[in-house]
Amino acid sequence: MHIPAGSEFKTVLGIVSTFGFALSCPRALADEPGGLSPVINPISKGIYDLHMVILWVCVATVIGVFGAMIYSIIRHRKSRGEAAANFHKNPTTEYIWAGIPFAILILMAIPATKTLLTLQDSRQADLSIKVTGYECKWKYDYLEENVGFFSAMPSGRDEMMEISDDNETEVLEVDNPVVVPTNQKIRFLLTSSDVPRLWWVPELDIKQEAVPGVISDHWAEIRKPGIYRGKRGRECARAQQAVPIVIIAKTKLEYKEWIGAKKTLSQETQQRATSGNSITP
């Protein structure tokens, strides 16, 4: 069978174009707002590095397979008088084409397993925050500090909302944002009081389902101070769209000042509640 030069050129051009698109995706993903942010969170760096390792393994595999295929088509074509070889029931060939894919899978499984184990290892956390989902609000309990508060959208503040690309309303601010220290391992324990709710902070690579009666955990270590806003999931019901998430990462000194003020406010609130209950009519 004779293969026209134009067809060969189109095949090679298509493969090169595919490689170019594949190699441009990781950088675009890293630069995308809400995408992988290796500088902000070590979890992001682990996921990004794993993505790049798997990508290059796939690129090398595709180059090897398509390279051998294109070479065989061009070099051993019928127009040159080549005859097809018979590899039927050839043990050596079968061992090779079974062994190489197995080795590639093992090569990909080692870093993937290591990254997954790291993502699930929330032990030895410096701070533990219990996150409980309610209708249109979240409750945050700082377990080591004995401080807890609700976080919801301020009422009557239309400027706190914006319209997203899919014409849905997104929450920008809350009355009580979550404040965490930078360069500290933070463990988030998630649950819900009524229905499953999604706790999703794209910039921190946190996307965990809060399920009633179940406590799931996730961890993060924020290296860059700033404000990180959550995003609702497309699978959430309309009643859950207004559930806001805002996390503010501060330096250790600023965090200590904030948690001290929160403790003082909590003690004053408890004292007023106790005084009010002690008054008899």
N, C-alpha and C positions, 0 to 999 in steps of 0.2 A: 504494500500500500504506500503510495506516495503522499507525503504531507507537504502542502504548499508552504513556502517561506513566510507568507503573510500570516498563516494560522500559527506557525511557531512563534512569530514575533508577538502576536496578540496573547498567546498563552504566557510567555515570559513577562510581558508588560502587565498582565493581570496579576501574576504572582508578586511582582515587584510592588505594584500599587497596594496589594493586600498587606505586604510587610510594612510599607510606609504608614498605612492607616493604623496598624496594630501598634507600631512603635510610637506613634503620636498620641495614642489614647492615655497612657499612664501620666504623661506630663499634663495633658488637658484635664485629667481627673484630679491631679494634685492642685492645679490652679483654679479649679471650679469652686465657687463659693459653697461651703458646706461639704466639700469633698475631703479626700484624705489630707491631713495636715501633720506631716511628720515632725514639724518643729514644735507643735503645741502639745502633743500627747505621745508618749512612747508606744502606746497601743497602735496609734496611727502609723508610726514608723515600722512596727513589726508587720502590720498588714501590708503596707506599701512595699517593704523589702520582699515579703513573700510573693506579692503580686509580680514584682520584677523578676524574681528567680523563676517562677513558673512561666512567665512570658518568654524569657530567653530560652528555657528548655523547650517550649513549644516552637519557638522560631527555629532553633537548631534542628528539631525533629522535622519540621516542615521543609527546611532547606535540604536535609538529607533525603527525605522521601521524594520530594518533587525533583530534586537534582538528579537522583538515580533514575527516576521515571523519564525525565526529559532527555537525559543522556541515552537511555536505552531506546527511546523512540527514534531519536535522530541517528544514533550510531548503528543500530541494528535493524533499520527499516528494510522492508522487502525490496525496495528499489535498488538497494546496494547488493542484493543477492544473499542477504542473511536469512538463515532458517531458524525458526524458533527452537530453543533447547527444551528438553524434556526433564523436568524436575520432579516428576511424579514419584512418590514414596522415596524421597531422598532425606534420610535422617539428619544429615548435617544441615541442610537448608532449613528444615523444620525447627531444629534446635536454635538456629540463628534468629529466625523471624519470631520465635516465641521468647527467646532469652532477651533480645534487645528491648522489646516493649516492657517486659517485666523489670528490667534494670532501670528503665526510664521512670516507671511508676514508683519504684523504691526511691529513686533520686528525688522525686517530687514529694513523696510521702514524708520524708525525714524533716525538711523545714516546715511543712504544713502541720505536722503533729507537734513540733516544738512551739510553733506560734499559737496553736489552739490551746495547748497546755498553759502557756503564758497568759492568754486571754482569760482563762478560767481560774487562775490562781489569784484570789483576792485575800490571801492570808497576809499577816503582818502589816495590816493597814494602819496608817497613822490617825485616820479619822473615819468613823462609821456614821453614815446618815441613812436613816430609815425613811423611805419615800412611800407615802400612802395616797392612792388616788381616790378622789371624791368627785362629785358632779361639779364640773367647771372650776375645780381647784385641786391643789396638792397640799399634803401636810408633810412637813419635814421635821424629823426628830434627830438631833445631834446626840447620839447615845452616850458618848464619853462626857459631854458637857451638860447633860440633863437640860437641854433647851429644845423647845419645839414651837412651831408656828405654822399657820396656814398661808399659802401663797395663791392669790387669785388676781384676776384682772380688775383694776380700779373701776368702779361703777361710774357711768356717765362720762367716760373719757374716750371719745371717738378718735382722738388723735393718736391713741395708743394702738390703733389698728391700721393695717395696710392690706391692699388687695394683691394676692400672689399671682403667679403666671397662669394658674388654672382658675382665675376669677373667684377664688375663695378667700375668706377673711383670715388673716394671720394676726396673732397677738404679738405686740412688740414689747410691752412693759407689764410689770406686775406690781402689786403693793408691797410684797415681801420677797425679794429675790433670794436665791440660795447664795450664800457667800462661803467660799472655800479658800484655803491657802494654796499657794503655788509650791511646786516641788515637794509635794506630800502625796503619799498614796492614799486615795480616798475610796472607801468601799461604800457602794450604794446598795441598800437592801430594799427591794421593791415589792409592793403588794397593793391590793385594791380593796376598797370597802364594799363595792357593789358589783361593777361589771369590769371585764378586762379593759385596761387602758394602756396605751403605748407611751412610754417615756423615751423620747428621742431627741438627742442633741447631736446633730450631724457633725459639727466641728470637733467634737470630742469623741466621735465614733462610738457613742452610746446609743443603743437601740434595743430596749428591753421591754418585754411585756409584763405589766403589773396585773397579776391574776388574783382574784379573791381566794383567801384561804391558803395561798402559796406564797412563799418568800423566795424570790430569786435575787441573785446578786451580780453586780458588775463593778469594775473598778476603773479608776482613771488617775492620772498624774499630770496635772496641768502645769506646764512649764512657762507659759506666757500669760502675764496678767491681762485681763480684759473681760468683756461681757460676751457670753455665749448663750444664744437663744435657741430654744427647742423648736421643734416643728411637728405638726400633727401628721399622722399617717393617713394615706389615702383610704385605707381600709376602715378608718374610724367612722363611727356614726356621726351625724350632724350635731347631735347633742354634745359630743366630745370635742368639737372643733375649737371651742373657746377655752379649753384647758391650757393654761399658759405654763411655760417653763423658761426661766431666766436664771442663769448661773453667772455670778461675778467672782472671778479669781483675783485675789489680792495677795500682796506679800505677807509673810508670816507676821510681821509687826502689825500691819493694818488689820489682819485677821484677828489677832489677839485683842486689839482695841474693839473691834466689832463684836466679838463673842462676849467680851466683858460688858459692853453696853447692853447686849441682849439678855445676859444673866441678871443684870440690875433691873431691867424692865420687867423680866419675868417674876422676880422676887417682889417687886412693888405691886404687880398685878395680883399675885397670890395673897399678899398682905391685905390689899383692898377687898378682895373677895372674902377673906377670912373675917375681916372687920364687919363687912356687910352682913354676913351670916350670923354673927354674934349678937347683932342688934335685935332685940325682941320688941314686938309692938306693944 
